[in-house]
Amino acid sequence: MEHDASNMVKVTMPIPEPRSWEFPAGKRVGDVLRELQLNPEAVIVVAGDTLLTADRRLEAGQDIEILPVISGGSERAEEADEVHQV
Amino acid sequence: MKCIKCKQTAVLELRRHNSAFCRDHFFEYFERQVQRTISEFRMFGRNDRILVAVSGGKDSLVLWDCLLRSGYRAHGLYIGLGIPGYSDRSAEKVRAFARSRHATLREVSVGAEFGFDIPTAGRRLRRPACSPCGLAKRYIFNREALQGGYDVVATGHNLDDEAAVLLGNVLHWNTDYLGRQFPVLEAHEDGLVRKVKPLVRVTERETAAYAVLRRIDYIVEECPMAVGARSHLYKEVLNRLEQESPGTKHQLLFGFFERGRQRFQEDRDLDLQPCSECGQPTTAGVCAFCRTRRRLVSVTT
């Protein structure tokens, strides 16, 4: 199925390495995440200065960014041993 | 999807609470969760001086932002770890945040003060860089808090961080660690400052959402030293469980606090004395940080 280029929405993800895709306007955010095999618990979806829930539909002209939220190093796995450095 | 409070368009769904919130009601929810944690665990009061350990990442900046908004006396502490590129970019995020809020920021550079950076330390010690990094940070948190006369050190560990630590400790049956994992680490009269984790009730996704909606400019890129860290795998596994069964992470961690932790607790009376080299408290003659610093020097020379 072909899509009108002006009706496509650019979706980017900055990490772990910058990636971008195009999806047709009207597609639901939840379907985008499913297609990209991203767990909705591990990302937020940013449109300008707001966030989109899974039921929202992409709109032509939007810039969408998917931000992964997992952070922290293996040091944190030792954090319970926090009786300082005695 | 509508906000459950005002029926405006929701910006975030919280399946674990069977809720969705608009921007303003999400702020209200989030700040209430943080305040509830501070009160329930008696972390600190309005008159306490709080030193917030800030890395430039979302969690620590969100914590600092929340505390300042709530009127707490919260100063920041940034530690320069000497990670090429990443440390400079994260320091700039922290400084910009402090400037924009007219907040007090303390800075310590590991390289300038101790003569090594974290990537080099990891290589020379033949250990993951996160290991000397954690040691240096804990050492500096305590020292700076003591020197600055702070009542408590606050870190940005969230529900995902703590649930991942718990999972790791259970998988390896680290019973010592299990007995000590808690959102408050009490002070010791011989020079250990109280440490608290006020974000332990909110998820990593919620802190990221709060940061974006509050326009807190944080360092999005991952620490290059932490790529492939085991804790990331634990978080992914927990998020898969959370997706299938919302509330799993909270049940795991808070269930442990309520019903599991006491089974592993031991009364340990720490016999602390000043480190013969730096004066910080230790159970040995020379503290772990100074021992590590010695090893680094001996490897270099």
Interface residues (C-beta under 8 A of the other chain):
Chain A: P14 I15 P16 N39 P40 E41 A42 V43 I44 V46 D49 T50 L51 L52 T53 A54 D55 R56 L67 V69 I70 S71 G72 G73 S74 E75 R76 A77 E78 E79 A80 D81 E82 V83 H84 Q85 V86
Chain B: M1 A10 V11 L12 E13 A20 R23 G57 K58 D59 P128 A129 C130 S131 C133 G134 L135 K137 R138 Y139 N142 H157 D160 D161 A164 V165 G168 N169 N174 D176 Y177 L178 R180 Q181 L185 L192 K195 T203 E204 R205 T207 A208 A209 V212 L213 R215 V220 E221 E222 C223 M225 A226 V227 A229 R230 S231 H232 Y234 K235 E236 N239 R240 E242 Q243 L270 L272 Q280 P281 T282 T283 A284 C287 A288 F289
